[in-house]
């Protein structure tokens, strides 16, 4: 059953609702010069709030956990940053019975390069009370936490010894962080990940996703675990394309509500999928709600009438800019009320809690003052979700733009003519490498890391990205770069898209007729510490993606080609993009040929990176393929420098003439 009523009413549009509603009580944003995202919020006994997530507070590009305590008016009381100089962050938090704060997330060991579940507690002043880690692999992370009478329960993703797949796990710890028991579960030999957790009588409900086979498709995965760690039941839903749960809660009448992202039965790109399950995990109803583009639910909690309120973000309104939405449903899944709100260029909610008196407090992220990074966002809104409104449905606004036919029904029915197929895009894997801090015989660069950070921010804010991994400065060693390339080989599937961006020194050895990347730990001119273009070709050939794009802003980077050229499209039609997407591609854009290229340039970026970012920023089309990108940057780079960008297939890597397509949000 598909509803198209969501998000028809902005909070502040008098033309859309019967009476004006001033919904925002207050909002605050907090941030550094780089990227910051709040993932969780605690309502404190003193009337204040704690928000937590992660920050990229330096040009190194690594994450640290960021925790901010506010008073009841949103004024900052204290702030704390924690981490180990690699990838660290908070995904969830809960108030302890003593009034302290307990956080769950991930931390990376700098020596091992392995990621761990990270659980720690702070007192009311921000002082660390205890700090524990569990697991240890390339992807371990705690995703959700709830308090129990004797401690805490945490769920997330882990890698069990002897397996190569992700598994969901439920961990029980005592009040000091000591392990009580741990239960890994899921579909063995295929990936699973727990995203959400709630208590259910004396048991636990875990919701997330799993894969049922080697395809990239994901299905909603819900499990009930008893208080001793025994799996009582597991259920899966969807999976035709991909579906994954983001939040879960229980209703007063003993039902289970699951909020998920769905791309299997959508009106747009991604829709909200809400399931109501009985005590045995059987679906009582399963509905989709959405607009013409993307909606992602991030929080759900029950109402007294056994319905629910869902919050998250959407870009189906207001020129595709992300806005926060609120959706109220009755106990049968019918829409009671819809709202959306946003005061920045883009706003997104990651979590929401209800407050005494009927208001709601949410945390997430918004565009920074500069507009190209994200800041923590905290917002309190009034309870306006109990007012049933006269809906001007989103479906109606969409109907005004649909094709009109002379007659009724399906004009192709009975004529043996197939309808045009929609273009399907699987997951996007992005690897970004930037190096400034060279030593030894290699002079430091000025703009490489800033260029890489700019590309990362641009892609995350404007284009579809599912997995973004970065190596900046000290992290961009030869070992780590090769490890990331191997990770892509091991994890990318045949329908996925891969983009690799490298900004740093390059070298060409005429005696060997070969070009190289120069990692940060290459202190001399010996090729033993370099990564050759032929090695890069080998890894690119091993990545089982539909499309792989390499963008290299380095001296002598054009050596990777020595092959044919790529033609730009003749027409920008849906038919063209279907064809371009259906054929495999292994292509590269380089900032120059077999020649040195400039480091300094414009607005703190290299000439090449400046026009690359400019082209990505100015694009307003849903589909933007790499040949179009190249056509936007080639002439201005050549006119403003002595370098000649190149765009070609990578030889001996399996290119079939397709195109990597940037998919605008």
C-alpha positions as MATLAB code, in Angstrom:
seq = 'XXXXXXXXXXXXXXXXXXXXXXXXXXXXXXXXXXXXXXXXXXXXXXXXXXXXXXXXXXXXXXXXXXXXXXXXXXXXXXXXXXXXXXXXXXXXXXXXXXXXXXXXXXXXXXXXXXXXXXXXXXXXXXXXXXXXXXXXXXXXXXXXXXXXXXXXXXXXXXXXXXXXXXXXXXXXXXXXXXXXXXXXXXXXXXXXXXXXXXXXXXXXXXXXXXXXXXXXXXXXXXXXXXXXXXXXXXXXXXXXXXXXXXXXXXXXXXXXXXXXXXXXXXXXXXXXXXXXXXXXXXXXXXXXXXXXXXXXXXXXXXXXXXXXXXXXXXXXXXXXXXXXXXXXXXXXXXXXXXXXXXXXXXXXXXXXXXXXXXXXXXXXXXXXXXXXXXXXXXXXXXXXXXXXXXXXXXXXXXXXXXXXXXXXXXXXXXXXXXXXXXXXXXXXXXXXXXXXXXXXXXXXXXXXXXXXXXXXXXXXXXXXXXXXXXXXXXXXXXXXXXXXXXXXXXXXXXXXXXXXXXXXXXXXXXXXXXXXXXXXXXXXXXXXXXXXXXXXXXXXXXXXXXXXXXXXXXXXXXXXXXXXXXXXXXXXXXXXXXXXXXXXXXXXXXXXXXXXXXXXXXXXXXXXXXXXXXXXXXXXXXXXXXXXXXXXXXXXXXXXXXXXXXXXXXXXXXXXXXXXXXXXX';
ca = [
       0.000    0.000    0.000;
       1.569    3.289   -1.092;
       0.753    6.692    0.420;
       1.842    9.897   -1.263;
       0.676   12.394    1.322;
       3.873   13.083    3.203;
       5.359   16.508    3.718;
       2.698   18.582    2.091;
       2.726   21.278    4.780;
       5.673   23.441    5.724;
       5.548   24.731    9.292;
       5.489   28.310    8.207;
       3.462   28.355    4.989;
       0.133   30.040    5.620;
      -1.068   28.965    2.202;
      -0.755   25.285    3.119;
      -2.421   25.065    6.536;
      -5.612   26.349    8.078;
      -3.867   28.482   10.681;
      -0.310   29.706   11.255;
       1.729   27.481   13.568;
       4.962   28.793   15.048;
       6.522   25.382   15.643;
      10.146   26.169   16.518;
      10.653   27.045   20.190;
      14.399   27.511   19.665;
      17.243   26.124   17.597;
      21.012   26.178   17.993;
      23.918   25.130   15.805;
      27.451   24.335   16.932;
      30.424   23.573   14.749;
      34.076   23.777   13.864;
      35.672   24.873   10.606;
      35.156   21.373    9.259;
      32.373   18.766    9.335;
      30.282   18.044   12.448;
      27.223   15.775   12.781;
      25.080   15.125   15.872;
      23.725   11.573   16.042;
      21.996   11.352   19.431;
      20.430   13.403   22.222;
      19.691   12.970   25.937;
      17.036   14.948   27.827;
      18.624   15.694   31.220;
      16.902   15.867   34.639;
      17.918   19.547   34.973;
      15.896   20.428   31.867;
      18.962   20.674   29.657;
      20.229   18.406   26.908;
      23.321   16.516   25.822;
      23.940   16.074   22.106;
      26.719   13.888   20.751;
      28.128   12.685   17.459;
      31.400   13.308   15.707;
      33.525   16.136   14.374;
      36.220   16.500   11.784;
      37.805   19.344   13.699;
      41.062   19.534   11.713;
      42.321   19.279    8.167;
      43.494   15.709    8.847;
      39.977   14.553    8.019;
      39.787   12.056   10.888;
      36.794   11.941   13.219;
      36.625   12.595   16.965;
      33.680   12.118   19.300;
      32.040   15.448   20.182;
      29.718   15.875   23.192;
      27.968   19.166   24.034;
      25.923   19.899   27.176;
      23.262   22.619   26.856;
      20.879   24.203   29.317;
      17.102   24.306   28.812;
      17.439   27.272   26.415;
      20.062   25.609   24.230;
      22.979   27.608   25.613;
      26.229   25.652   25.749;
      27.424   24.721   29.253;
      30.382   22.542   28.312;
      31.896   20.695   25.373;
      34.182   17.688   25.189;
      36.110   16.116   22.308;
      37.405   12.546   22.665;
      39.347   10.327   20.290;
      42.584    8.628   19.321;
      43.581   10.603   16.199;
      41.849    8.218   13.797;
      38.147    7.387   13.370;
      36.148    7.897   16.587;
      32.539    8.912   17.137;
      29.273    8.521   19.035;
      26.161    6.960   17.482;
      23.866    6.649   20.517;
      23.525    7.714   24.160;
      21.357    7.077   27.202;
      20.872    8.572   30.669;
      22.047    6.364   33.549;
      19.861    5.864   36.672;
      22.371    8.050   38.547;
      21.900   10.914   36.091;
      25.192   10.395   34.249;
      25.602    9.939   30.491;
      26.527    6.700   28.710;
      27.610    6.777   25.058;
      27.992    4.075   22.393;
      29.933    4.389   19.164;
      33.248    3.441   17.604;
      36.956    4.026   18.137;
      40.002    3.071   16.098;
      43.285    1.788   17.499;
      46.063    3.856   15.837;
      48.600    1.023   16.012;
      46.354   -1.724   14.640;
      44.121    0.329   12.394;
      41.180   -1.760   13.699;
      37.822   -0.331   14.759;
      36.130   -1.262   18.051;
      32.804   -0.881   19.802;
      33.336    2.030   22.185;
      31.188    2.450   25.311;
      31.995    5.175   27.839;
      30.351    7.218   30.575;
      30.673   10.882   31.551;
      29.371   12.553   34.682;
      27.289   15.729   34.741;
      30.414   17.900   34.346;
      31.876   15.929   31.432;
      34.413   13.953   33.476;
      35.074   10.411   32.230;
      33.790    7.758   34.660;
      34.641    4.632   32.678;
      35.636    3.680   29.129;
      35.551    0.191   27.545;
      35.963   -1.302   24.071;
      34.828   -4.583   22.523;
      35.603   -6.401   19.279;
      38.142   -5.163   16.787;
      37.890   -5.350   12.975;
      37.741   -2.996   10.027;
      34.064   -2.190   10.637;
      33.043   -2.854   14.260;
      30.714   -0.131   15.602;
      28.031    0.193   18.278;
      24.854    1.737   16.845;
      22.220    1.844   19.635;
      22.009    1.582   23.428;
      19.246    1.215   26.048;
      19.381    1.171   29.851;
      18.399   -1.953   31.806;
      17.922   -2.472   35.569;
      21.440   -3.925   35.910;
      23.292   -2.021   33.194;
      22.938   -1.513   29.459;
      22.203   -3.332   26.197;
      23.976   -2.304   22.998;
      23.597   -3.413   19.400;
      25.675   -2.775   16.319;
      27.840   -4.467   13.730;
      30.848   -6.709   14.292;
      33.049   -9.248   12.572;
      33.328  -12.665   14.201;
      36.613  -14.533   14.108;
      36.847  -16.832   11.110;
      34.156  -15.002    9.132;
      34.486  -12.332    6.472;
      30.953  -11.013    6.742;
      29.351   -8.402    8.976;
      27.166   -9.656   11.808;
      24.635   -8.067   14.110;
      25.400   -8.465   17.797;
      23.586   -7.682   21.043;
      25.898   -6.963   23.981;
      24.893   -6.746   27.651;
      27.153   -4.905   30.099;
      26.854   -3.980   33.764;
      26.792   -0.450   35.166;
      30.615   -0.191   35.035;
      30.989   -1.506   31.488;
      31.773   -5.136   32.336;
      30.539   -7.751   29.873;
      27.551   -9.867   30.979;
      26.879  -11.690   27.706;
      27.013  -11.158   23.950;
      24.871  -12.732   21.231;
      25.859  -12.447   17.557;
      23.088  -13.400   15.140;
      21.891  -12.944   11.586;
      22.169  -14.799    8.302;
      25.507  -16.597    8.360;
      27.991  -15.915    5.534;
      26.063  -12.805    4.469;
      26.216   -9.295    5.865;
      23.955   -8.141    8.712;
      23.941   -4.895   10.673;
      21.938   -3.835   13.740;
      20.934   -0.163   13.668;
      18.191    0.182   16.290;
      17.234   -1.269   19.654;
      14.343   -1.102   22.111;
      13.269   -2.982   25.212;
      10.183   -5.191   24.910;
       8.804   -6.501   28.196;
      11.889   -8.315   29.552;
      13.355   -8.860   26.082;
      14.998   -6.761   23.368;
      14.004   -5.956   19.790;
      16.892   -5.328   17.378;
      16.235   -3.885   13.913;
      18.615   -3.309   11.025;
      19.342   -5.034    7.741;
      20.710   -8.234    6.288;
      21.621   -9.695    2.926;
      20.029  -12.955    1.846;
      22.552  -13.764   -0.884;
      25.598  -12.329   -2.651;
      23.555   -9.601   -4.368;
      23.818   -5.994   -3.120;
      20.139   -6.010   -2.117;
      19.337   -5.407    1.556;
      16.286   -6.526    3.513;
      14.847   -5.304    6.806;
      15.954   -7.604    9.620;
      14.132   -7.665   12.988;
      14.955  -10.013   15.874;
      13.684  -10.635   19.400;
      16.325  -11.570   21.999;
      15.372  -12.653   25.517;
      17.047  -11.378   28.700;
      19.557  -14.270   28.654;
      20.680  -13.629   25.086;
      18.650  -16.327   23.346;
      17.195  -15.505   19.924;
      13.417  -16.048   20.138;
      12.653  -15.125   16.536;
      14.074  -13.364   13.483;
      12.058  -11.863   10.624;
      12.996  -10.242    7.316;
      10.962   -7.939    5.074;
      11.503   -6.470    1.613;
      14.793   -6.813   -0.204;
      13.606   -6.482   -3.790;
      16.132   -3.633   -4.160;
      17.116   -2.539   -0.704;
      15.376   -1.845    2.574;
      16.960   -1.223    5.962;
      15.608   -0.322    9.395;
      16.720    2.919   11.059;
      14.555    2.965   14.214;
      12.299    0.724   16.301;
       9.899    1.176   19.235;
       7.093   -0.618   21.093;
       3.503    0.617   21.435;
       1.381    0.620   24.622;
      -0.676   -2.305   23.282;
       2.385   -4.534   22.826;
       3.029   -4.064   19.115;
       6.401   -3.289   17.511;
       6.897   -0.371   15.113;
       9.830   -0.343   12.686;
      10.882    2.706   10.645;
      12.935    1.871    7.577;
      14.367    3.308    4.393;
      12.976    1.616    1.296;
      13.989    1.595   -2.323;
      12.030   -1.499   -3.235;
       8.534   -0.004   -3.633;
       9.008    3.702   -4.026;
       7.434    6.704   -5.619;
      10.768    8.508   -5.549;
      14.361    7.554   -4.894;
      13.992    6.424   -1.262;
      10.825    6.301    0.826;
       9.786    5.841    4.440;
       8.632    2.306    5.183;
       6.765    1.729    8.462;
       5.898   -1.779    9.674;
       3.676   -2.712   12.607;
       4.469   -6.187   13.968;
       2.726   -8.340   16.550;
       4.506  -10.092   19.430;
       5.558  -12.925   17.099;
       7.146  -10.569   14.568;
       4.344  -10.943   12.031;
       3.383   -7.823   10.077;
      -0.056   -6.375   10.823;
       0.518   -3.650    8.263;
       3.436   -2.524    6.105;
       3.156    0.885    4.409;
       5.362    3.208    2.388;
       5.160    7.009    2.590;
       7.074    9.375    0.375;
       7.428   12.121   -2.144;
       9.127   12.329   -5.503;
      12.705   12.068   -4.259;
      14.288   10.935   -0.974;
      12.891   10.528    2.534;
      14.842    8.903    5.357;
      13.256    8.214    8.765;
      15.665    8.374   11.701;
      13.427    8.230   14.798;
      10.080    6.733   15.774;
       8.189    6.608   19.057;
       4.662    5.620   20.063;
       1.690    7.819   20.849;
      -0.962    7.128   23.488;
      -3.435    5.966   20.841;
      -0.987    3.216   19.701;
       0.024    5.200   16.639;
       3.410    6.842   16.219;
       5.377    9.948   15.317;
       8.206    9.569   12.808;
      10.928   12.120   12.124;
      13.813   12.309    9.673;
      14.764   14.285    6.595;
      13.529   14.774    3.046;
      14.643   16.499   -0.132;
      11.325   16.071   -1.962;
      10.421   19.693   -1.287;
      11.974   23.125   -1.722;
      14.277   22.551   -4.693;
      15.765   19.281   -3.369;
      17.229   20.898   -0.261;
      17.191   18.652    2.812;
      14.498   19.531    5.347;
      13.374   17.918    8.602;
      10.018   16.134    8.463;
       7.547   14.971   11.093;
       4.858   12.412   10.292;
       2.098   11.246   12.637;
       0.250    7.977   11.951;
      -2.715    6.391   13.696;
      -2.675    2.783   14.892;
      -3.708    1.531   11.444;
      -0.990    3.446    9.598;
      -3.202    6.223    8.288;
      -1.626    9.666    8.083;
      -2.893   12.044   10.778;
      -0.537   14.957   10.235;
       2.557   15.914    8.232;
       4.998   18.763    8.734;
       8.412   19.798    7.567;
      10.753   22.516    8.749;
      14.170   23.913    7.940;
      15.882   27.262    8.225;
      19.295   26.490    6.682;
      20.365   25.563    3.166;
      19.929   21.983    4.355;
      18.823   20.454    7.666;
      18.617   16.814    8.760;
      17.308   15.165   11.919;
      19.127   12.104   13.263;
      17.119   11.573   16.459;
      14.207   12.983   18.472;
      12.903   12.686   22.055;
       9.591   13.729   23.605;
       9.577   16.237   26.467;
       7.235   16.829   29.419;
       4.504   19.214   28.345;
       4.255   17.847   24.822;
       7.202   19.436   23.012;
       9.863   17.516   21.109;
      13.630   17.889   20.984;
      15.637   16.784   17.982;
      19.316   16.665   17.068;
      21.015   16.337   13.713;
      23.027   18.528   11.415;
      22.630   21.564    9.203;
      24.666   23.502    6.679;
      27.398   25.569    8.281;
      27.623   29.342    8.001;
      30.090   28.932    5.135;
      27.600   26.586    3.451;
      29.972   23.778    2.431;
      30.271   21.891    5.737;
      27.838   20.625    8.381;
      27.289   21.733   11.985;
      25.561   20.159   14.978;
      21.880   21.135   15.035;
      19.635   21.143   18.127;
      15.985   22.167   17.742;
      12.969   22.176   20.066;
       9.537   22.185   18.428;
       6.030   22.521   19.808;
       3.542   19.670   19.705;
       1.538   20.431   16.569;
       1.151   16.810   15.537;
      -2.233   16.189   17.152;
      -4.028   18.518   14.757;
      -5.619   16.709   11.837;
      -5.350   19.029    8.853;
      -7.027   19.344    5.526;
      -4.380   17.810    3.274;
      -3.255   19.119   -0.060;
      -1.501   15.829   -0.687;
       1.930   15.526   -2.146;
       0.439   13.059   -4.588;
      -1.768   15.855   -5.929;
       1.177   18.178   -6.426;
       2.945   15.358   -8.267;
      -0.126   14.704  -10.410;
       0.131   18.200  -11.832;
       3.494   17.306  -13.364;
       2.632   13.820  -14.665;
       2.105   13.236  -18.426;
      -1.514   13.626  -19.564;
      -3.001   11.163  -22.075;
      -6.035   11.496  -24.377;
      -8.330    8.905  -22.857;
      -8.099    6.884  -19.662;
      -6.105    3.949  -18.377;
      -2.756    2.683  -19.617;
      -2.124    3.875  -23.212;
       0.350    0.994  -23.802;
      -1.900   -1.790  -22.545;
      -2.582   -4.462  -25.161;
      -0.156   -3.000  -27.699;
       2.814   -5.262  -26.809;
       4.921   -2.152  -26.157;
       7.158   -2.140  -23.105;
       7.307    0.908  -20.886;
      10.637    2.636  -20.403;
      12.590    1.116  -17.538;
      13.731    3.305  -14.712;
      17.429    3.668  -14.067;
      18.525    1.720  -11.017;
      21.570    2.778   -9.007;
      23.071    0.588   -6.333;
      25.518    1.778   -3.674;
      28.231    4.416   -4.115;
      31.654    3.757   -2.586;
      33.950    6.781   -2.311;
      37.665    6.692   -1.373;
      39.346   10.084   -0.951;
      43.103   10.506   -0.408;
      44.792   13.850    0.270;
      48.390   14.517    1.323;
      50.075   17.831    2.212;
      52.540   16.873    4.938;
      55.370   15.298    2.962;
      58.916   15.038    4.308;
      62.402   14.084    3.162;
      62.983   14.774   -0.519;
      59.320   15.637   -1.082;
      58.291   19.247   -0.411;
      55.021   19.828    1.470;
      51.972   20.785   -0.585;
      49.577   23.608    0.288;
      46.213   22.644   -1.150;
      46.003   18.864   -1.560;
      44.128   18.095    1.679;
      41.851   21.114    1.300;
      41.031   19.940   -2.230;
      40.234   16.454   -0.945;
      38.092   17.778    1.909;
      36.238   19.971   -0.565;
      35.468   16.979   -2.775;
      34.320   14.954    0.258;
      32.012   17.729    1.461;
      30.596   18.385   -2.011;
      29.764   14.739   -2.675;
      28.180   14.189    0.743;
      26.055   17.314    0.605;
      24.834   17.135   -2.997;
      25.254   13.636   -4.430;
      24.408   10.071   -3.478;
      27.117    8.519   -1.296;
      26.740    5.330    0.741;
      30.270    4.496    1.900;
      32.845    7.298    2.183;
      36.347    6.413    3.377;
      39.178    8.936    3.661;
      42.946    8.975    4.145;
      44.456   12.367    4.925;
      48.120   13.198    5.597;
      49.613   10.791    8.199;
      46.965    8.151    7.460;
      47.774    8.062    3.723;
      50.679    5.616    3.993;
      51.471    3.081    1.302;
      50.112    0.296    3.519;
      46.860    2.111    4.294;
      46.225    3.111    0.669;
      46.693   -0.476   -0.481;
      44.532   -1.689    2.411;
      41.701    0.617    1.295;
      42.006   -0.566   -2.314;
      41.873   -4.164   -1.077;
      38.797   -3.277    1.010;
      37.067   -2.087   -2.158;
      38.045   -5.311   -3.933;
      36.575   -7.363   -1.056;
      33.367   -5.389   -0.452;
      32.143   -3.814   -3.693;
      29.623   -5.853   -5.666;
      28.882   -5.952   -9.362;
      26.080   -3.348   -9.309;
      27.927   -0.759   -7.213;
      29.705    2.458   -8.200;
      33.205    3.415   -7.058;
      34.981    6.774   -7.148;
      38.590    7.219   -6.001;
      40.044   10.714   -5.617;
      43.802   11.208   -5.118;
      45.422   14.570   -4.401;
      49.145   14.530   -3.675;
      52.575   14.158   -5.237;
      53.058   12.056   -8.341;
      56.276   10.876   -9.964;
      57.309    9.573  -13.384;
      60.416    7.450  -13.962;
      61.373    7.726  -17.653;
      63.904    4.882  -17.296;
      61.042    2.579  -16.286;
      58.421    4.366  -18.407;
      56.092    4.285  -15.413;
      54.139    6.750  -13.237;
      53.546    6.555   -9.487;
      51.540    7.911   -6.568;
      53.715    9.136   -3.691;
      52.334    8.118   -0.249;
      53.011   10.230    2.835;
      55.675    7.801    4.151;
      57.786    7.976    0.981;
      60.701   10.023    2.333;
      63.053    9.368   -0.593;
      62.848    9.111   -4.367;
      63.052    5.319   -4.301;
      60.156    3.634   -6.087;
      60.027    0.996   -3.336;
      57.855    3.361   -1.281;
      55.633    4.443   -4.210;
      52.445    2.949   -5.644;
      52.763    2.457   -9.384;
      50.015    3.219  -11.863;
      50.209   -0.396  -13.012;
      49.478   -1.519   -9.426;
      46.525    0.871   -9.314;
      45.247   -0.596  -12.577;
      45.440   -4.078  -11.061;
      43.300   -3.061   -8.097;
      40.819   -1.188  -10.291;
      40.497   -4.274  -12.469;
      39.777   -6.362   -9.368;
      37.021   -4.103   -8.015;
      33.763   -5.772   -9.069;
      31.854   -2.543   -9.674;
      29.560   -1.556  -12.491;
      31.382    1.776  -12.719;
      34.778    2.795  -11.370;
      36.058    6.367  -11.696;
      39.532    7.524  -10.699;
      40.177   11.264  -10.357;
      43.875   11.978   -9.865;
      45.219   15.467   -9.184;
      48.935   14.706   -9.223;
      51.964   15.237  -11.417;
      52.364   12.727  -14.278;
      48.995   11.152  -13.510;
      48.134   10.818  -17.190;
      50.544    7.894  -17.466;
      47.766    5.617  -16.234;
      46.019    5.752  -19.634;
      48.103    5.015  -22.716;
      44.826    3.974  -24.310;
      41.813    5.214  -26.247;
      39.650    8.218  -25.599;
      36.128    8.615  -24.290;
      33.492   10.509  -26.208;
      31.005   12.834  -24.566;
      27.318   11.935  -24.930;
      25.394   13.066  -27.994;
      22.236   13.767  -26.005;
      21.318   14.093  -22.343;
      18.255   11.859  -22.465;
      16.904    9.171  -20.162;
      17.677    6.669  -22.895;
      21.314    7.747  -22.993;
      21.731    7.438  -19.224;
      20.136    3.978  -19.193;
      22.636    2.868  -21.819;
      25.585    4.566  -20.101;
      24.641    2.969  -16.785;
      24.129   -0.511  -18.240;
      27.690   -0.886  -19.582;
      30.669   -1.287  -17.282;
      33.180    1.553  -17.079;
      36.751    1.874  -15.806;
      37.758    5.473  -16.433;
      39.955    8.212  -15.044;
      40.129   11.978  -15.102;
      43.620   13.298  -14.452;
      44.728   16.857  -13.838;
      47.446   16.559  -16.478;
      49.232   14.186  -18.779;
      52.817   12.986  -18.323;
      53.779   16.415  -16.979;
      54.011   18.339  -13.684;
      50.822   20.024  -12.452;
      50.245   23.055  -10.219;
      49.658   22.872   -6.457;
      48.594   26.475   -5.845;
      45.605   27.916   -7.611;
      42.331   29.637   -6.854;
      40.488   30.144   -3.544;
      42.935   27.864   -1.742;
      42.487   25.002   -4.218;
      44.564   23.756   -7.119;
      43.371   24.979  -10.523;
      42.113   21.482  -11.337;
      40.279   21.016   -7.999;
      38.745   24.501   -8.184;
      37.054   23.823  -11.529;
      36.161   20.254  -10.511;
      34.311   21.534   -7.430;
      32.777   24.371   -9.445;
      31.342   21.922  -11.979;
      29.916   19.641   -9.285;
      28.427   22.611   -7.429;
      26.807   24.209  -10.482;
      25.217   21.021  -11.797;
      21.445   20.993  -11.248;
      20.609   17.869  -13.263;
      19.618   14.632  -11.562;
      22.153   12.681  -13.631;
      25.640   14.080  -14.244;
      28.036   11.697  -15.904;
      31.800   11.854  -15.926;
      32.072   12.902  -19.577;
      29.904   15.935  -18.827;
      32.048   16.698  -15.781;
      35.199   16.542  -17.895;
      33.729   18.851  -20.531;
      33.106   21.440  -17.790;
      36.673   21.449  -16.474;
      38.953   20.815  -19.463;
      38.887   24.250  -21.128;
      39.077   26.459  -17.985;
      41.960   24.373  -16.579;
      43.892   24.641  -19.841;
      43.169   28.384  -20.104;
      44.368   29.081  -16.566;
      47.406   26.797  -16.342;
      50.025   24.967  -18.376;
      48.478   21.562  -17.754;
      46.154   19.522  -19.959;
      43.534   17.427  -18.144;
      42.799   14.032  -19.648;
      39.791   11.708  -19.611;
      40.198    8.156  -20.893;
      39.400    4.540  -20.124;
      41.988    2.806  -17.953;
      43.719    0.192  -20.050;
      43.380   -3.514  -19.269;
      40.773   -2.952  -16.554;
      37.510   -4.114  -18.155;
      36.008   -0.896  -19.532;
      32.978   -1.516  -21.792;
      32.158    2.073  -22.707;
      29.733    2.939  -19.904;
      29.806    6.036  -17.714;
      30.121    6.704  -13.981;
      27.072    8.853  -13.129;
      26.913   11.306  -10.224;
      23.386   10.962   -8.799;
      22.155   14.265   -7.376;
      20.208   14.079   -4.113;
];
